[in-house]
Amino acid sequence: MTRLGKVLKHRRRMSCVDHGLRYALKTIDHQHHLNLAPHLQSLEKETTPIELKPGQRLGISTGLFFIESGLLKCEADSSASLTRGAQLTGGLFAAPHMRADNSIGKVNARSATVGKGAQVLKSHPGLMSQTTFRIARVGPGWLIGSIAEMTGSPDLGIYTALTPCRLHQMTFESIERLEVDNPVLVLHLYKLLTHLTSRQNEMTINQLATLRSIMSSTAPTQPISRKRLAQLRKQL
């Protein structure tokens, strides 16, 4: 068994002892330096345990999911953004209106290849949704399903289990009911969601800053040697 497998197995045993959701909440508190688990333990009766096998997808539009154990990858459709994709913009794409013969001389595209590519994409919208790319991996210490439904923003993520996973689902109907029956409990839940969303935004900004520094850095005059590359990897 690999080291990662042993760690996940150990966490799974601990979560069984600590009654699932309570373990997931304590992990969130530990990783994000919070103290909300004692206020949210009563959510246990409002949640349902879910088991996922490796490769199985999770439909996050059905509620919030507290991750007790396992790892999931979050992938996004390459066409799913605020400026691209037929589903969000009614068939409009970020590329300008171009013909197949557009070129740099006509100031409508960077090259004839771009114009031809745009024409192909517009005539075959399905091509825009056939490619996905990985955004992140998530595991214990996070909950998923909050962005799309709780804020009204489009759901851009596809979650797939990388290892055997155990999650605790809380439906949005239960949250709406608790807003009336137990508003204090829901207030603590919203506080948790706000903090995790803020952390996600902060991590995204840091990643964008790193990407910008990489893109703006000057290319080396000669290839990096294997010895130097090994030293850089050790530093990371």
Phi, psi and chi 1 to 4 in degrees:
 res  aa     phi    psi   chi1   chi2   chi3   chi4
   1 MET       -  135.9 -178.7 -179.8  -67.2      -
   2 THR   -70.4  165.7   63.1      -      -      -
   3 ARG   -62.0  -41.1 -174.5  171.7 -178.5  -86.6
   4 LEU   -62.7  -40.8  176.6   60.2      -      -
   5 GLY   -62.5  -39.6      -      -      -      -
   6 LYS   -66.0  -39.8  -68.8  179.9  179.9  178.7
   7 VAL   -63.4  -44.6  171.5      -      -      -
   8 LEU   -65.7  -38.1  -66.0  175.5      -      -
   9 LYS   -64.9  -40.2 -174.6  176.0 -179.4 -179.8
  10 HIS   -63.4  -44.2  173.9   66.9      -      -
  11 ARG   -62.4  -37.5  -71.6  179.2  177.5  176.6
  12 ARG   -64.7  -41.1 -176.5   69.3 -172.9   89.2
  13 ARG   -63.2  -43.1  -77.5 -156.4 -142.1   99.7
  14 MET   -62.0  -39.6  -69.9 -179.1   60.5      -
  15 SER   -68.4  -32.3   64.9      -      -      -
  16 CYS   -65.5  -39.1  -71.9      -      -      -
  17 VAL   -68.2  -37.1  173.2      -      -      -
  18 ASP   -97.1   22.2 -151.8    6.3      -      -
  19 HIS    61.3   48.8  -57.3  -67.9      -      -
  20 GLY    61.5  -93.1      -      -      -      -
  21 LEU   -61.3  -39.0  180.0   64.8      -      -
  22 ARG   -63.2  -37.4  -76.1 -170.2  -74.1  177.2
  23 TYR   -65.3  -42.5  171.8   78.3      -      -
  24 ALA   -61.3  -41.9      -      -      -      -
  25 LEU   -67.4  -40.8  -68.0  172.6      -      -
  26 LYS   -65.5  -34.9  -72.1 -177.7  178.7  179.7
  27 THR   -65.6  -40.5  -55.4      -      -      -
  28 ILE   -61.3  -46.3  -67.2  175.1      -      -
  29 ASP   -58.6  -43.6  -84.8   -0.2      -      -
  30 HIS   -66.5  -43.9  176.6   72.2      -      -
  31 GLN   -73.8  -30.3  -71.0 -169.3   13.5      -
  32 HIS  -112.2   10.4  -57.7  -79.2      -      -
  33 HIS    56.0   51.0  -51.9  -71.8      -      -
  34 LEU  -114.5  177.0  -60.1  172.4      -      -
  35 ASN  -143.7   54.0 -171.8   29.9      -      -
  36 LEU  -105.3  -13.0  -67.6  173.5      -      -
  37 ALA   -56.8  -44.0      -      -      -      -
  38 PRO   -61.4  -28.8  -23.4   35.0      -      -
  39 HIS   -84.1  -15.5  -56.1  -72.2      -      -
  40 LEU  -112.1    1.6  -64.4  172.6      -      -
  41 GLN   -63.7  -26.1  -71.5 -176.8    4.2      -
  42 SER   -71.3   -6.6   56.4      -      -      -
  43 LEU   -71.5  -10.7  -70.6  176.3      -      -
  44 GLU   -57.3  -39.0 -173.5  172.2    5.0      -
  45 LYS   -74.7   -9.3   59.9 -176.3  178.7 -178.5
  46 GLU   -99.1   -1.4  -56.9  -70.1  -16.9      -
  47 THR  -113.0  160.6   60.6      -      -      -
  48 THR  -127.4  126.0  -55.7      -      -      -
  49 PRO   -67.2  142.2  -17.2   30.2      -      -
  50 ILE  -132.8  132.9  -66.9  178.8      -      -
  51 GLU  -106.5  134.3  -57.1  -81.5   -8.8      -
  52 LEU  -121.5  140.3  -66.9  179.5      -      -
  53 LYS   -94.7  156.6  -61.9  178.6 -180.0  178.9
  54 PRO   -54.8  131.2  -26.6   35.1      -      -
  55 GLY    92.1  -11.1      -      -      -      -
  56 GLN   -82.7  137.4 -172.6  174.0   -5.3      -
  57 ARG   -90.8  155.4  -73.1 -171.4  173.9 -176.0
  58 LEU  -116.3  127.0  177.0   67.8      -      -
  59 GLY   -87.2   94.4      -      -      -      -
  60 ILE   -76.4   -8.2   63.1  171.8      -      -
  61 SER   -72.5   -5.3   60.5      -      -      -
  62 THR   -92.4   -5.1   57.3      -      -      -
  63 GLY   159.4 -167.2      -      -      -      -
  64 LEU   -92.6  146.7  -60.8  177.9      -      -
  65 PHE  -129.9  116.6  -65.1   86.6      -      -
  66 PHE   -88.7  123.3  -62.1   82.9      -      -
  67 ILE   -85.7  117.3  -56.4  174.6      -      -
  68 GLU   -90.4  -44.1  177.3 -173.7  -14.2      -
  69 SER  -154.7  158.9   63.3      -      -      -
  70 GLY    95.9  171.8      -      -      -      -
  71 LEU  -124.6  140.3  -69.5  173.7      -      -
  72 LEU  -125.8  149.7  -59.8   94.8      -      -
  73 LYS  -105.8  142.4   65.1  177.3  179.4  179.7
  74 CYS  -108.3  120.4  178.2      -      -      -
  75 GLU  -115.8  151.8  -64.1  178.4  -48.2      -
  76 ALA  -122.9  146.1      -      -      -      -
  77 ASP   -70.6  131.2 -168.4  -35.8      -      -
  78 SER   -62.8  -19.2   59.6      -      -      -
  79 SER   -95.7   -5.7   66.5      -      -      -
  80 ALA   -90.1   92.0      -      -      -      -
  81 SER  -151.0 -179.3   70.1      -      -      -
  82 LEU   -76.5  -12.8  -63.7  179.2      -      -
  83 THR  -119.8   -8.5   56.4      -      -      -
  84 ARG  -132.9  154.3  -60.8  176.8   61.2 -171.2
  85 GLY   107.7  132.6      -      -      -      -
  86 ALA   -69.5  -28.1      -      -      -      -
  87 GLN   -70.2  -30.8  -66.3  179.9  -12.1      -
  88 LEU   -98.4  -24.3  -61.5  179.7      -      -
  89 THR  -123.2   15.1   59.7      -      -      -
  90 GLY    65.7   37.3      -      -      -      -
  91 GLY    91.3    1.9      -      -      -      -
  92 LEU   -91.2  143.2  -62.0  178.2      -      -
  93 PHE  -119.3  167.2  -60.6   97.1      -      -
  94 ALA   -69.5  -25.3      -      -      -      -
  95 ALA   -67.5  142.6      -      -      -      -
  96 PRO   -69.5  168.3   25.5  -34.0      -      -
  97 HIS   -66.5  117.5  -65.1  -74.7      -      -
  98 MET  -135.3  153.8  -68.1 -178.2  -83.4      -
  99 ARG  -104.7  168.5  -59.0 -171.5  -55.1  -85.5
 100 ALA   -65.2  -23.7      -      -      -      -
 101 ASP   -97.2    8.3   61.3  -15.9      -      -
 102 ASN   -62.4  145.6  -75.6  159.7      -      -
 103 SER  -151.2  179.5   66.8      -      -      -
 104 ILE   -62.6  -33.1 -117.6  177.9      -      -
 105 GLY   -64.8  -25.3      -      -      -      -
 106 LYS   -97.4    5.5  -62.5 -179.0 -178.4  179.8
 107 VAL    61.1   18.0 -160.8      -      -      -
 108 ASN  -102.4  -16.7  -69.0  -38.2      -      -
 109 ALA  -157.4  166.4      -      -      -      -
 110 ARG   -75.8  -29.4  -72.0  171.9  -68.6 -179.3
 111 SER  -162.0  170.0   67.6      -      -      -
 112 ALA   -63.9  -30.1      -      -      -      -
 113 THR   -62.2  -40.8  -56.8      -      -      -
 114 VAL   -63.0  -43.6  175.7      -      -      -
 115 GLY   -62.4  -42.3      -      -      -      -
 116 LYS   -66.2  -40.5  -67.6  177.3 -178.8  178.2
 117 GLY   -63.2  -40.7      -      -      -      -
 118 ALA   -63.6  -38.9      -      -      -      -
 119 GLN   -65.5  -39.3 -173.4 -179.9   36.4      -
 120 VAL   -64.0  -44.1  171.2      -      -      -
 121 LEU   -64.2  -39.3  -69.5  175.4      -      -
 122 LYS   -72.3  -30.9  -69.7 -179.4 -180.0 -179.5
 123 SER   -82.7  -15.7   59.1      -      -      -
 124 HIS  -133.1   76.1  -60.0   82.9      -      -
 125 PRO   -58.3  -26.5  -20.6   31.6      -      -
 126 GLY   -63.1  -23.8      -      -      -      -
 127 LEU   -63.8  -27.1  -66.8  176.5      -      -
 128 MET   -71.5  -19.1  -64.1  -67.1  -68.3      -
 129 SER  -111.7   13.0   59.0      -      -      -
 130 GLN   -96.2   -6.5  -67.4  177.7   -4.0      -
 131 THR  -116.0  133.3  -56.2      -      -      -
 132 THR  -123.0  157.0   59.7      -      -      -
 133 PHE  -138.0  148.0   59.8   94.2      -      -
 134 ARG   -77.7  132.4 -166.0 -178.5   78.2  178.4
 135 ILE   -93.3  -47.9  -61.3  176.2      -      -
 136 ALA  -165.1  170.3      -      -      -      -
 137 ARG  -114.2  139.0  -66.8 -165.3  -53.3  174.2
 138 VAL  -127.2  151.5  -68.0      -      -      -
 139 GLY  -153.3 -158.3      -      -      -      -
 140 PRO   -55.1  139.2  -26.7   35.8      -      -
 141 GLY   106.7   -0.8      -      -      -      -
 142 TRP  -136.2  159.7  -68.8   92.4      -      -
 143 LEU  -127.8  148.2   65.9   87.3      -      -
 144 ILE  -123.9  162.7   55.9  179.6      -      -
 145 GLY    99.0    1.8      -      -      -      -
 146 SER   -87.5  -34.8   60.1      -      -      -
 147 ILE   -65.4  -50.8  -59.3  -60.8      -      -
 148 ALA   -64.4  -48.8      -      -      -      -
 149 GLU   -88.4  -36.8  -64.2  -65.4  -28.0      -
 150 MET   -79.0  -24.4  -57.9  -53.6  -65.2      -
 151 THR  -109.8   -9.2   65.2      -      -      -
 152 GLY    81.1    4.7      -      -      -      -
 153 SER   -80.8  159.2   59.6      -      -      -
 154 PRO   -65.6  148.2   23.2  -34.0      -      -
 155 ASP   -84.5  107.3  176.5   15.3      -      -
 156 LEU  -101.8   -2.8  -55.9 -179.7      -      -
 157 GLY  -107.6  144.4      -      -      -      -
 158 ILE  -120.1  116.3  -58.0  171.7      -      -
 159 TYR  -100.5  127.4  -71.4   87.4      -      -
 160 THR  -129.0  134.6  -53.7      -      -      -
 161 ALA   -71.1  130.7      -      -      -      -
 162 LEU   -93.4  -29.6  -66.6  172.8      -      -
 163 THR  -133.7  170.1   65.8      -      -      -
 164 PRO   -55.9  128.3  -26.1   35.5      -      -
 165 CYS  -124.2  149.5  -62.5      -      -      -
 166 ARG  -129.5  123.3 -179.6  177.7  171.0   86.4
 167 LEU  -127.7  165.3  -53.6   93.9      -      -
 168 HIS  -124.0  115.0  -63.3  -92.4      -      -
 169 GLN   -91.6  135.2  177.5 -171.9   15.7      -
 170 MET  -125.6  117.0 -177.4  176.7 -175.1      -
 171 THR   -74.2  156.7   64.0      -      -      -
 172 PHE   -71.5  -24.1  -64.6  113.3      -      -
 173 GLU   -63.9  -38.9  -70.2   77.0    9.1      -
 174 SER   -65.4  -38.9  -62.0      -      -      -
 175 ILE   -64.8  -43.9  -63.1  176.5      -      -
 176 GLU   -61.6  -38.1  -68.8  176.7   -8.1      -
 177 ARG   -68.6  -40.3  177.8  171.2   48.6   79.2
 178 LEU   -69.0  -24.8  -72.1  174.7      -      -
 179 GLU   -59.6  -28.6  -72.9  177.8  -12.0      -
 180 VAL   -92.8  -44.7  177.9      -      -      -
 181 ASP   -79.5  -35.3  -61.6  -19.4      -      -
 182 ASN  -145.1   72.8 -164.1  -19.1      -      -
 183 PRO   -63.0  -29.3   20.4  -31.0      -      -
 184 VAL   -65.7  -41.3  176.1      -      -      -
 185 LEU   -62.7  -43.7  176.8   60.4      -      -
 186 VAL   -67.1  -33.7  174.3      -      -      -
 187 LEU   -61.1  -41.7 -178.2   62.2      -      -
 188 HIS   -67.2  -36.6  -76.4  104.4      -      -
 189 LEU   -63.9  -44.3  176.3   60.7      -      -
 190 TYR   -64.3  -34.3  -74.0  162.6      -      -
 191 LYS   -63.2  -41.1 -176.4  177.4 -179.7  179.4
 192 LEU   -64.9  -45.0  174.4   62.0      -      -
 193 LEU   -61.4  -41.3  -68.3  174.8      -      -
 194 THR   -62.8  -42.8  -59.1      -      -      -
 195 HIS   -65.8  -45.5  179.6   84.9      -      -
 196 LEU   -65.7  -38.3  -66.2 -178.3      -      -
 197 THR   -63.9  -40.5  -58.7      -      -      -
 198 SER   -62.9  -40.8  176.5      -      -      -
 199 ARG   -64.2  -40.7  -75.1  -66.1  -53.9  -85.3
 200 GLN   -63.0  -42.9  -71.6  174.8  -17.3      -
 201 ASN   -63.6  -40.9  -67.7  -22.6      -      -
 202 GLU   -62.9  -42.5  180.0 -177.8   -9.7      -
 203 MET   -65.4  -38.6  -67.4  168.3   63.5      -
 204 THR   -64.0  -43.2  -59.8      -      -      -
 205 ILE   -61.5  -42.5  -67.6  172.4      -      -
 206 ASN   -63.5  -38.9  -68.6  -23.9      -      -
 207 GLN   -66.7  -39.3  -69.9  172.5   -7.3      -
 208 LEU   -65.4  -38.3  -70.1  174.4      -      -
 209 ALA   -63.7  -40.8      -      -      -      -
 210 THR   -64.7  -42.7  -57.8      -      -      -
 211 LEU   -62.8  -40.7  179.0   60.3      -      -
 212 ARG   -63.7  -41.9 -178.8 -175.5 -178.6  -80.9
 213 SER   -64.3  -35.1   64.7      -      -      -
 214 ILE   -68.9  -44.3  -66.0  174.0      -      -
 215 MET   -68.4  -31.9  -63.2  -65.2  -68.7      -
 216 SER   -91.4   -8.7   60.1      -      -      -
 217 SER   -73.8  149.9   61.2      -      -      -
 218 THR   -76.5  142.9   56.6      -      -      -
 219 ALA   -70.8  142.4      -      -      -      -
 220 PRO   -64.8  147.6   23.0  -33.1      -      -
 221 THR   -71.1  -22.2   55.8      -      -      -
 222 GLN  -142.7  157.0   58.9 -176.9    2.0      -
 223 PRO   -58.2  146.0  -22.1   32.5      -      -
 224 ILE   -74.1  134.1  -59.8  176.4      -      -
 225 SER   -70.5  158.4   65.0      -      -      -
 226 ARG   -62.7  -35.6  -67.1 -175.0  177.6 -179.5
 227 LYS   -63.7  -45.3 -177.9  178.3  179.8 -179.6
 228 ARG   -66.9  -37.7  177.7   55.6  179.7  163.1
 229 LEU   -64.1  -38.7 -175.7   60.2      -      -
 230 ALA   -65.2  -38.6      -      -      -      -
 231 GLN   -64.4  -40.1  -67.1  174.8  -11.0      -
 232 LEU   -64.8  -38.9  -68.0  174.8      -      -
 233 ARG   -65.2  -38.2  -73.9  177.9  177.1  174.5
 234 LYS   -63.9  -37.8  -71.7 -178.5  179.6  179.6
 235 GLN   -66.9  -32.4  -67.3  176.8    2.2      -
 236 LEU   -76.4      -  -64.4  176.2      -      -
